[in-house]
Amino acid sequence: MKEFDFLPEWYKEDRRRHSHVRRQYLALVAVFVAMMLFNVTTLHRVGRTAAHVAGFENQRVCAEGVIREFNGLTKRLNELKVRADLVEQMDPRVDLTATLAEMSHLVGESVVLRKVEIQAEPFARLEAKEQAKGSVVRLGSKTASSGKEGLLGPVKFRIVLTGVAAHPADVPDLVCKLDASPYFQRVQLSFYGSAKAQMGGKPASGPPARPAGPRALGGPEVTEFEIVCYLANYEETQES
């Protein structure tokens, strides 16, 4: 039995063309969907990267603040070190309270001190005087010389005691006590003489430039004196 095809060729061609167009549309839709998914993924990754960059920027700002604070503290620390070095150079490392207590212990009841002078002198002066004798000054405590003029660095203390004693023997006794004390050295009696004790007046004898004696101390006759010594915060050793 023979089959007859009554469909015209244009109809078949039109069907093939429509099928081809549908496939193209489906391909375009697939490409569009893929592009949209790629764009969404890319935007998501860009957003995450921007968030990380913003976090790094915040960390950078915080780090710069910490660095500025560290630099400020370092500068302040250096200034404090300079001041500490200056204070270290000015510190004589001498307990003046203990020295005055020792002096008060050595001075007896029959001796009255009118004036106590404690003068700080740099060791350079002492070295200049002692170099001719072949001696070297060494500190009794740990100090550091600054190399500057003035009273920075190691110093020695010159003590001048001016007063009156009730009996003449009290003055050499005080000199012996000071010389035997570990707090004092180079004790010298620079002035020694008798004077009249008067109420608010001046002694009847002695140097005219000296101040008035005490009111009354064991009678009208008193002994006026002046003792010069140095605080024993250094020692002298002979060079070999």
Phi, psi and omega in degrees: 000131184265130180268141180247131177260112182266358180282132180286162182291326180296329179291315180296321178295323179293323179294317180296322179295318179296321180294320178295321178295320179296320178295322177295318178299316179297321178294318178296319178297319179296317178296319180297316179297318179296319178295321178296315178298320178296318179296316180296316179297317180296317178297322178296315178294321177298320178297316178296319178296320178296323178295318178296319179297319178297321176297318177296325178295319177297318178296322178296317179297316178297320180295320177296322177295318178296320180295318178297318179295320178296318178297320178296317179294323178296318178296317178297320179296319178297320177297318179294326177295320178297316179294321179296321177296321179294317178296323178297322179289327182278343183284116180282351181057044180233130178273093182293331178297315178294324178296314178294324177295319177297319178296317178295328178289324183282328181285122181280179181289337182273004180241133178240123179268123177276327185208137175233116179249131176238111184246130177271130179231140177292152182291345180299323180295318181292322180296321180296326180283325187269348180296328179292337180267358179077028180246156182238137179269125175237138183285144175278347178230163184284114178223164180232127180280137182268343181078009180254159177283161179103203184258030174273138180091202183296136178224157171247154184248122177262124184247129178241119179251122179238130180186195180227154178234150181289328182232148179300328182288345181290333182289306177297331176296319177294322178298317179295321179295317179295321181291328180279344181286141177288353181274341188230156176207169180053047182282128180224141176266104185275335179213142182204121181190165181268155181207163178265129177274122182232155179287105176067010181252189180260155177299151182286337179223173182106177180298136183291339183279352184277152182289174184290154179279183179289176183292302179200129183218093178068021179127176183287336182267125176229165180249120180265141184211164172216124182243133177243131178211174179238147177288138186276062174256017176207167177223152180249132177233142180282138176286141179277000000 
